[in-house]
Amino acid sequence: MSAIEKRISRHLLAGKELSIKNMYVVRVSNISREIRRRIEIPLNIELDRKKIEWKDNFGSGYYFEYRLKQSDFPKVLELYKREI
């Protein structure tokens, strides 16, 4: 397990969400790519995605918040404990 995978796993196991607004916490530049590449595909799981839409004076858009499903918690915890 790489350092990025450990940081992402630890954050998700703590029950916190990840998004482009807080990706600096796990020190990655593209959270959506790393979530898919480092967590979902290798573990064969899918994180909950919550679509957040925003609008301001300059435009609008959306981003996703990723959260670990309760059913996948044991799988990620087992992998994380094995690598410590």
C-alpha positions as CSV (number, residue, x, y, z in Angstrom):
1,M,0.0,0.0,0.0
2,S,1.5,3.3,-1.0
3,A,1.6,6.4,1.1
4,I,-1.3,8.0,-0.9
5,E,-3.4,4.9,-0.3
6,K,-2.7,5.0,3.4
7,R,-3.6,8.7,3.7
8,I,-6.9,8.2,1.7
9,S,-7.8,5.1,3.6
10,R,-7.1,6.6,7.0
11,H,-9.3,9.6,6.1
12,L,-12.2,7.5,4.9
13,L,-12.0,5.1,7.8
14,A,-12.4,8.1,10.1
15,G,-15.8,8.6,8.6
16,K,-14.8,11.8,6.8
17,E,-15.5,12.7,3.2
18,L,-13.1,13.7,0.5
19,S,-13.6,16.3,-2.2
20,I,-11.8,18.8,-4.2
21,K,-12.3,21.2,-1.3
22,N,-10.3,19.2,1.1
23,M,-8.0,17.1,-1.0
24,Y,-5.0,18.9,0.4
25,V,-5.5,16.9,3.6
26,V,-4.4,13.7,1.9
27,R,-1.9,15.6,-0.4
28,V,-3.2,14.7,-3.8
29,S,-3.8,16.9,-6.8
30,N,-6.7,15.1,-8.4
31,I,-8.9,13.4,-5.8
32,S,-11.4,11.9,-8.3
33,R,-8.6,10.1,-10.2
34,E,-6.8,8.9,-7.1
35,I,-10.0,7.6,-5.4
36,R,-10.8,5.5,-8.5
37,R,-7.2,4.3,-9.2
38,R,-6.0,3.7,-5.6
39,I,-9.1,2.7,-3.7
40,E,-12.1,1.6,-5.7
41,I,-10.5,-0.5,-8.5
42,P,-8.0,-2.5,-6.3
43,L,-10.5,-3.2,-3.5
44,N,-13.4,-3.8,-5.9
45,I,-15.6,-1.3,-4.0
46,E,-17.5,1.9,-4.9
47,L,-17.6,4.9,-2.6
48,D,-20.7,6.9,-2.0
49,R,-20.7,10.0,-4.2
50,K,-22.7,13.1,-3.3
51,K,-23.0,15.7,-6.1
52,I,-22.5,19.2,-4.7
53,E,-23.7,21.9,-7.1
54,W,-22.6,25.5,-6.7
55,K,-23.3,28.9,-8.3
56,D,-21.7,32.2,-7.9
57,N,-21.4,35.5,-9.7
58,F,-18.9,34.1,-12.2
59,G,-20.6,30.8,-13.1
60,S,-21.7,27.5,-11.7
61,G,-20.6,23.9,-11.6
62,Y,-20.5,20.8,-9.4
63,Y,-18.1,18.5,-7.6
64,F,-18.4,15.2,-5.7
65,E,-17.9,14.3,-2.1
66,Y,-16.6,10.8,-1.6
67,R,-17.5,8.8,1.5
68,L,-16.9,5.1,2.5
69,K,-20.0,3.0,2.5
70,Q,-20.6,1.2,5.8
71,S,-20.7,-2.2,4.1
72,D,-17.2,-1.6,2.7
73,F,-15.7,-0.5,6.0
74,P,-14.4,-3.9,7.1
75,K,-12.7,-4.5,3.7
76,V,-10.8,-1.2,3.8
77,L,-10.0,-1.6,7.5
78,E,-8.5,-5.1,6.9
79,L,-6.3,-3.9,4.1
80,Y,-5.2,-0.9,6.2
81,K,-4.3,-3.0,9.2
82,R,-2.4,-5.5,7.1
83,E,-0.2,-2.7,5.8
84,I,0.6,-1.0,9.1
